[in-house]
Structure formats: C-alpha cells, structure tokens
C-alpha cells in the first residue's frame, strides 16, 4: 500500500540511495494521470506514486475561432506533461533495468523521452496492460525481475509524490 508521504525533493528527483553503488531494477505502470514505480534493489523493494494532477486531455473539433483556445489548452497540457515526465525520469534515472507498462500513450511518450535522455538502452520491455492495483503492479515487477526480488526479503517501502 502506498502511504501519502511527499518525498519530492526541491530541484527534482526522488529519495534514492545516493552515494551507494547498488543494482536497481525498476518497473513502472504509467498513464497521463499517475505513475506507480516499483524499485527493487539489494536492500529491498520500494513503491513510489507520482500524480500528474492533470485533467483528462480532450481534443475538440470546431470553428477557427476555437483554435486559439484549443492551442492554449494543448500548450498547457504539453507543459504539464513535460514536468510530469521529468519527475518520472528523475525517479528512475539510476535504474539499470526499466520495465514500462500501462494502458495508453504515456508509456510510448516516456520511452521517447528516455531516448532523448540517452536512457533508452536500459528499457527491457514495454507492455500494454489495463488498469492494475498497486499490488498487481508490484507483483508484475517482481515477476519480471525475479533475481532481484529473491535477494531481498525486506518489507516494501512506499512513498508518494504529487506535482
């Protein structure tokens, strides 16, 4: 279960074991509204939640005078997504292996941003799945990275981040 602890660091990023060289496998479920990140290291498992706090992006078709308002909405949506993806990348940057899964376009958009950050070589798989509970997400990540999961038997930690 995720606890509501704001672990967002000023200047970006998540709490990590900085200064320690340890192998880290990350699996994340992502859509445009939230990301659930499960990190598995030699020290244990940690689940993080990042919420985008975005409203659903709706595209309208209409007259030319509406184009200006629609363009402004699109620009706000894109700007918000940029901040959201930057926060997700900050939380997974130190991972050696990354599994990305989710229901919509966000997983592919994140993959493109990882390519721009020269991190795409760490992505081991991208999968399309429906909505999942936090426990189902953690179980899928443990199933995908069984060696890391078997090494640590500690209770999982959780944290939550809201933009």
C-alpha positions as CSV (number, residue, x, y, z in Angstrom):
1,X,0.0,0.0,0.0
2,X,1.3,3.5,-0.8
3,X,1.4,5.9,2.0
4,X,0.8,9.6,1.4
5,X,4.3,10.9,2.1
6,X,5.5,13.7,-0.1
7,X,9.1,12.7,-0.9
8,X,9.6,15.2,-3.7
9,X,13.0,16.8,-3.4
10,X,13.5,20.5,-4.2
11,X,15.1,20.8,-7.6
12,X,13.6,17.5,-8.7
13,X,14.1,13.9,-8.1
14,X,13.0,11.2,-5.6
15,X,14.6,9.9,-2.5
16,X,17.2,7.3,-3.5
17,X,20.1,5.6,-2.0
18,X,22.5,8.1,-3.4
19,X,26.2,7.6,-2.7
20,X,25.7,3.8,-2.7
21,X,26.5,1.7,-5.7
22,X,23.7,-0.8,-5.9
23,X,21.9,-2.6,-8.6
24,X,18.4,-1.3,-9.2
25,X,15.6,-2.7,-11.4
26,X,12.5,-0.5,-11.9
27,X,9.1,-1.4,-13.2
28,X,6.5,1.3,-13.7
29,X,2.9,1.5,-14.6
30,X,2.1,4.8,-16.3
31,X,-0.7,6.8,-17.7
32,X,-1.2,10.6,-18.1
33,X,-2.7,10.8,-14.5
34,X,-0.3,8.8,-12.4
35,X,2.8,6.6,-12.3
36,X,3.4,3.8,-9.9
37,X,7.1,3.0,-9.7
38,X,8.4,-0.2,-8.1
39,X,12.1,-0.2,-7.4
40,X,13.9,-3.4,-6.5
41,X,17.4,-3.2,-5.1
42,X,19.7,-5.4,-2.9
43,X,18.3,-3.5,0.1
44,X,14.6,-4.2,-0.6
45,X,11.6,-3.0,-2.6
46,X,10.1,0.5,-2.7
47,X,6.9,1.7,-4.3
48,X,6.5,5.3,-5.3
49,X,3.5,7.2,-6.6
50,X,3.7,10.2,-8.8
51,X,0.5,12.0,-9.6
52,X,0.3,14.4,-12.5
53,X,-2.9,16.1,-11.2
54,X,-4.0,16.7,-14.8
55,X,-7.5,16.8,-16.1
56,X,-8.2,14.5,-19.0
57,X,-7.0,16.0,-22.3
58,X,-9.9,16.4,-24.6
59,X,-9.4,17.4,-28.2
60,X,-12.3,19.5,-29.7
61,X,-13.1,19.9,-33.3
62,X,-14.7,23.2,-34.1
63,X,-14.6,26.5,-35.8
64,X,-11.4,28.5,-36.4
65,X,-12.1,30.9,-33.5
66,X,-11.9,28.0,-31.1
67,X,-8.4,27.0,-32.4
68,X,-6.7,29.7,-30.4
69,X,-8.3,28.4,-27.1
70,X,-7.6,24.8,-28.1
71,X,-4.0,25.6,-28.9
72,X,-3.7,27.2,-25.4
73,X,-5.2,24.1,-23.8
74,X,-2.8,21.9,-25.8
75,X,0.2,24.0,-24.7
76,X,-0.8,23.8,-21.0
77,X,-1.3,20.1,-21.3
78,X,2.1,19.6,-23.0
79,X,3.8,21.8,-20.4
80,X,2.3,19.8,-17.6
81,X,3.3,16.5,-19.3
82,X,6.8,17.8,-19.6
83,X,7.1,18.4,-15.9
84,X,5.4,15.1,-15.1
85,X,7.7,13.0,-17.3
86,X,10.7,14.9,-16.0
87,X,9.7,13.9,-12.4
88,X,9.3,10.3,-13.5
89,X,12.7,10.2,-15.2
90,X,14.3,11.7,-12.2
91,X,13.0,8.9,-10.1
92,X,14.2,6.1,-12.5
93,X,17.4,7.6,-13.8
94,X,19.7,5.5,-11.7
95,X,18.0,2.2,-12.6
96,X,20.0,-0.4,-14.6
97,X,16.8,-2.1,-16.0
98,X,13.5,-0.5,-16.6
99,X,10.2,-2.2,-17.4
100,X,7.4,0.2,-18.6
101,X,3.8,-0.8,-18.8
102,X,0.4,0.8,-18.9
103,X,-2.8,1.3,-20.8
104,X,-2.3,4.2,-23.2
105,X,0.1,6.5,-25.0
106,X,2.0,7.6,-21.9
107,X,4.4,4.6,-21.9
108,X,5.5,5.3,-25.5
109,X,5.8,9.0,-24.8
110,X,8.0,8.2,-21.8
111,X,10.1,5.9,-23.9
112,X,10.8,8.7,-26.4
113,X,11.8,11.0,-23.6
114,X,14.2,8.3,-22.3
115,X,15.7,8.1,-25.7
116,X,16.3,11.9,-25.6
117,X,18.0,11.4,-22.2
118,X,20.2,8.6,-23.6
119,X,18.5,6.1,-21.2
120,X,16.6,4.0,-23.7
121,X,19.2,1.2,-23.6
122,X,18.0,0.5,-20.0
123,X,14.4,-0.3,-21.1
124,X,14.0,-4.0,-21.1
125,X,10.3,-4.2,-22.2
126,X,7.3,-2.0,-22.9
127,X,3.9,-3.7,-22.4
128,X,0.3,-2.7,-22.8
129,X,-1.8,-3.6,-19.8
130,X,-5.1,-2.3,-18.4
131,X,-5.5,-0.6,-15.0
132,X,-3.9,-2.5,-12.2
133,X,-3.9,-2.3,-8.4
134,X,-0.7,-1.3,-6.7
135,X,-0.3,-4.9,-5.5
136,X,-0.7,-6.2,-9.0
137,X,1.9,-3.7,-10.3
138,X,4.4,-4.7,-7.7
139,X,3.8,-8.4,-8.4
140,X,4.3,-7.9,-12.1
141,X,7.6,-6.1,-11.5
142,X,8.8,-8.9,-9.1
143,X,7.8,-11.5,-11.7
144,X,9.8,-9.7,-14.4
145,X,12.9,-9.2,-12.2
146,X,12.9,-12.4,-10.1
147,X,16.6,-12.4,-9.3
148,X,16.4,-9.0,-7.6
149,X,13.2,-9.9,-5.8
150,X,14.6,-13.1,-4.4
151,X,17.7,-11.3,-2.9
152,X,15.6,-9.1,-0.7
153,X,13.0,-10.3,1.7
154,X,12.5,-7.0,3.5
155,X,9.1,-5.4,3.7
156,X,8.4,-3.0,0.9
157,X,8.6,0.8,1.5
158,X,6.2,3.3,-0.1
159,X,6.2,6.9,-0.9
160,X,4.0,9.3,-2.9
161,X,4.7,12.4,-4.9
162,X,2.2,14.8,-6.3
163,X,3.1,17.5,-8.8
